Structure formats: C-alpha cells, structure tokens
Amino acid sequence: MGKFDKSSDVATDMIFKFIKDRMKEKQITQFELAEMIGINESTLIRNFKKETAMPLATYLKICGALELRPYLIPAEADKNYMQRMFFN
C-alpha cells in the first residue's frame, strides 16, 4: 500500500458521501445524474462503489450537474478534517 492510499480512500468516501447527500437534497437519482452527465448508470454505480476509479472528467461533470464547485485549496489554507489526513 502506498504512502497516501489510506488518505485517498477516506477522502474518496467523504467526497462520494457529499455527492450523494447533494443528490438527495436536489432530488436527483443515480439514473438521472448519469443521464445528465452522459454516462451509463451502471458505470456511475461502479464508481460510487469504488469498483472502478472515477475519471476526473466524470467528477467535474458531476460537480457541474449538482452545482458544486471543485475548488483546490492550498494545504496551508485548509483548516478542516482533510488537512489531518496527511495529504501534504
């Protein structure tokens, strides 16, 4: 296992939970989201289950569809839980 594998796994879980919560908030199903971003629902489900890695392009399309901003925050400015996950 690589140096950042555990951090990556935990962060992926957090991001996917946030996306799913946002889907509930906006009342969008996985099928509807998949249609909105132009992928198969089965692909999206495999991404969420971490059976296949989600491409960055898919993540960015999801952010657009759910009206989320995929900001990159410098480590020195980050004061939340993810800072403690040894990404820096």
NUDREN-450884 format. One record per residue: residue in one letter; x, y, z of N, C-alpha, C in turn. Coordinates in steps of 0.2 Angstrom, whole numbers, plus 2048, in hexadecimal, padded with zeros to 3 digits. Each point is the difference from the previous one (the first is absolute). Layout:
BEGIN
+------+------+------+------+-------+-------+-------+------+------+------+
: rest : n.c1 : n.c2 : n.c3 : ca.c1 : ca.c2 : ca.c3 : c.c1 : c.c2 : c.c3 :
+------+------+------+------+-------+-------+-------+------+------+------+
:    A :    X :    Y :    Z :     X :     Y :     Z :    X :    Y :    Z :
...
+------+------+------+------+-------+-------+-------+------+------+------+
end
This chain:
BEGIN
+------+------+------+------+-------+-------+-------+------+------+------+
: rest : n.c1 : n.c2 : n.c3 : ca.c1 : ca.c2 : ca.c3 : c.c1 : c.c2 : c.c3 :
+------+------+------+------+-------+-------+-------+------+------+------+
:    M :  804 :  7FA :  800 :   7FC :   806 :   800 :  804 :  806 :  800 :
:    G :  7FF :  805 :  7FC :   804 :   806 :   7FF :  7FF :  805 :  806 :
:    K :  804 :  805 :  800 :   800 :   804 :   806 :  7FA :  804 :  801 :
:    F :  7FC :  801 :  7FA :   7FA :   804 :   801 :  7FA :  7FC :  7FE :
:    D :  800 :  7FA :  800 :   7FA :   7FC :   7FE :  7FB :  800 :  805 :
:    K :  801 :  800 :  806 :   7FB :   800 :   805 :  7FC :  807 :  800 :
:    S :  804 :  805 :  800 :   7FE :   807 :   7FF :  7FB :  801 :  7FA :
:    S :  802 :  7FD :  7FB :   7FC :   801 :   7F9 :  7FA :  7FC :  801 :
:    D :  800 :  7FA :  803 :   7FA :   7FC :   801 :  7FB :  804 :  805 :
:    V :  802 :  803 :  805 :   7FC :   803 :   805 :  7FD :  806 :  7FD :
:    A :  804 :  804 :  7FC :   7FE :   806 :   7FC :  7FB :  7FE :  7FB :
:    T :  801 :  7FB :  7FC :   7FB :   7FE :   7FB :  7F9 :  7FE :  804 :
:    D :  800 :  7FD :  805 :   7FA :   7FE :   804 :  7FD :  807 :  802 :
:    M :  803 :  805 :  802 :   7FD :   806 :   802 :  7FD :  804 :  7FA :
:    I :  804 :  800 :  7FB :   7FE :   803 :   7FA :  7F9 :  7FD :  7FD :
:    F :  800 :  7F9 :  800 :   7FA :   7FD :   7FD :  7FA :  801 :  805 :
:    K :  802 :  800 :  806 :   7FA :   801 :   805 :  7FD :  807 :  7FF :
:    F :  805 :  805 :  7FF :   7FD :   807 :   7FF :  7FC :  800 :  7F9 :
:    I :  803 :  7FD :  7FB :   7FC :   800 :   7FA :  7F9 :  7FD :  800 :
:    K :  800 :  7FA :  804 :   7FA :   7FD :   801 :  7FB :  804 :  804 :
:    D :  802 :  803 :  805 :   7FC :   805 :   804 :  7FD :  805 :  7FC :
:    R :  805 :  803 :  7FC :   7FD :   805 :   7FB :  7FB :  7FE :  7FB :
:    M :  801 :  7FA :  7FE :   7FB :   7FD :   7FB :  7F9 :  7FF :  804 :
:    K :  800 :  7FE :  806 :   7FA :   800 :   804 :  7FD :  807 :  801 :
:    E :  804 :  805 :  802 :   7FE :   806 :   801 :  7FD :  803 :  7F9 :
:    K :  802 :  7FE :  7FA :   7FE :   803 :   7FA :  7FB :  7FB :  7FD :
:    Q :  7FE :  7FA :  804 :   7FC :   7FB :   7FD :  801 :  7FE :  7F9 :
:    I :  807 :  7FE :  800 :   802 :   7FD :   7F9 :  803 :  7F9 :  802 :
:    T :  7FD :  7FB :  7FC :   802 :   7F9 :   801 :  806 :  7FF :  7FC :
:    Q :  803 :  7FA :  801 :   806 :   7FE :   7FD :  7FF :  7FF :  7F8 :
:    F :  7FA :  7FE :  7FF :   7FF :   7FF :   7F8 :  7FF :  807 :  7FD :
:    E :  7FD :  805 :  804 :   7FF :   807 :   7FD :  807 :  803 :  7FF :
:    L :  804 :  7FF :  805 :   807 :   803 :   800 :  804 :  7FD :  7FB :
:    A :  800 :  7FA :  7FF :   804 :   7FD :   7FA :  7FD :  802 :  7FA :
:    E :  7FA :  801 :  7FF :   7FD :   803 :   7F9 :  803 :  807 :  7FF :
:    M :  800 :  804 :  806 :   802 :   807 :   7FF :  807 :  801 :  7FE :
:    I :  804 :  7FB :  802 :   807 :   801 :   7FF :  803 :  7FB :  7FA :
:    G :  7FB :  7FC :  7FD :   801 :   7FC :   7FA :  804 :  7FA :  801 :
:    I :  7FF :  7FD :  806 :   803 :   7F9 :   801 :  7FB :  7FB :  802 :
:    N :  801 :  7FA :  800 :   7FC :   7FB :   802 :  7FF :  800 :  807 :
:    E :  7FA :  7FE :  802 :   7FE :   800 :   808 :  805 :  7FA :  803 :
:    S :  801 :  7FB :  7FC :   804 :   7FA :   803 :  807 :  803 :  801 :
:    T :  803 :  804 :  7FC :   806 :   803 :   801 :  801 :  804 :  806 :
:    L :  7FB :  804 :  801 :   7FF :   805 :   806 :  800 :  7FC :  806 :
:    I :  7FC :  7FB :  800 :   7FF :   7FB :   806 :  807 :  7FD :  802 :
:    R :  803 :  7FE :  7FA :   807 :   7FC :   802 :  805 :  806 :  802 :
:    N :  800 :  806 :  7FE :   804 :   805 :   803 :  7FE :  801 :  807 :
:    F :  7FA :  801 :  802 :   7FE :   801 :   807 :  802 :  7FB :  804 :
:    K :  800 :  7F9 :  7FE :   802 :   7FB :   804 :  807 :  7FF :  800 :
:    K :  804 :  804 :  7FC :   807 :   800 :   800 :  803 :  7F9 :  7FC :
:    E :  7FB :  7FD :  7FC :   802 :   7FA :   7FC :  804 :  802 :  7FA :
:    T :  7FF :  807 :  7FE :   804 :   803 :   7FB :  802 :  807 :  802 :
:    A :  805 :  802 :  7FE :   802 :   807 :   802 :  7FC :  805 :  7FC :
:    M :  7FE :  805 :  803 :   7FC :   805 :   7FC :  805 :  805 :  7FD :
:    P :  7FF :  801 :  7F9 :   805 :   805 :   7FD :  7FE :  807 :  802 :
:    L :  806 :  804 :  800 :   7FF :   807 :   802 :  7FB :  803 :  7FC :
:    A :  7FF :  7FF :  7F9 :   7FB :   803 :   7FC :  7F9 :  7FE :  803 :
:    T :  7FF :  7FA :  802 :   7F9 :   7FE :   803 :  7FF :  804 :  806 :
:    Y :  805 :  801 :  805 :   7FF :   804 :   806 :  7FE :  807 :  7FE :
:    L :  804 :  803 :  7FB :   7FE :   807 :   7FF :  7F9 :  801 :  7FD :
:    K :  7FE :  7FB :  7FC :   7F9 :   800 :   7FD :  7FB :  800 :  806 :
:    I :  802 :  7FB :  805 :   7FB :   800 :   805 :  800 :  806 :  804 :
:    C :  805 :  803 :  801 :   801 :   807 :   803 :  7FB :  805 :  7FD :
:    G :  801 :  800 :  7F9 :   7FC :   804 :   7FC :  7F8 :  7FF :  801 :
:    A :  7FE :  7F9 :  7FF :   7F9 :   7FE :   800 :  7FD :  802 :  807 :
:    L :  804 :  7FF :  806 :   7FE :   801 :   806 :  801 :  807 :  803 :
:    E :  803 :  804 :  7FC :   801 :   807 :   802 :  805 :  801 :  806 :
:    L :  805 :  7FC :  7FF :   806 :   800 :   805 :  806 :  803 :  7FD :
:    R :  804 :  803 :  804 :   806 :   802 :   7FE :  806 :  7FC :  802 :
:    P :  804 :  7FE :  7FB :   806 :   7FB :   802 :  806 :  804 :  801 :
:    Y :  800 :  804 :  805 :   806 :   805 :   802 :  806 :  7FB :  803 :
:    L :  806 :  803 :  7FE :   806 :   7FD :   803 :  802 :  805 :  805 :
:    I :  801 :  7FE :  806 :   802 :   804 :   805 :  807 :  7FE :  802 :
:    P :  805 :  805 :  801 :   806 :   7FF :   802 :  800 :  7FD :  807 :
:    A :  805 :  7FC :  801 :   800 :   7FC :   807 :  800 :  805 :  806 :
:    E :  804 :  806 :  7FF :   801 :   804 :   805 :  7FA :  804 :  802 :
:    A :  7FB :  801 :  7FB :   7FA :   803 :   801 :  7FA :  7FC :  802 :
:    D :  802 :  7F9 :  800 :   7FA :   7FB :   802 :  800 :  7FF :  807 :
:    K :  7FA :  802 :  803 :   800 :   7FF :   808 :  7FB :  7FA :  801 :
:    N :  7FE :  7FC :  7FC :   7FB :   7FB :   801 :  803 :  7F9 :  801 :
:    Y :  7FC :  7FB :  801 :   802 :   7F9 :   801 :  805 :  7FD :  7FB :
:    M :  7FF :  802 :  7FA :   804 :   7FD :   7FB :  808 :  802 :  801 :
:    Q :  801 :  806 :  803 :   807 :   802 :   801 :  803 :  7FA :  804 :
:    R :  7FD :  7FD :  805 :   803 :   7FC :   804 :  801 :  7F9 :  7FD :
:    M :  7FE :  7FF :  7FA :   801 :   7F9 :   7FD :  806 :  7FF :  7FC :
:    F :  805 :  805 :  801 :   807 :   7FF :   7FE :  800 :  801 :  7F8 :
:    F :  7FC :  804 :  7FD :   801 :   801 :   7F9 :  806 :  805 :  7FF :
:    N :  802 :  803 :  805 :   806 :   805 :   7FE :  806 :  7FD :  803 :
+------+------+------+------+-------+-------+-------+------+------+------+
end
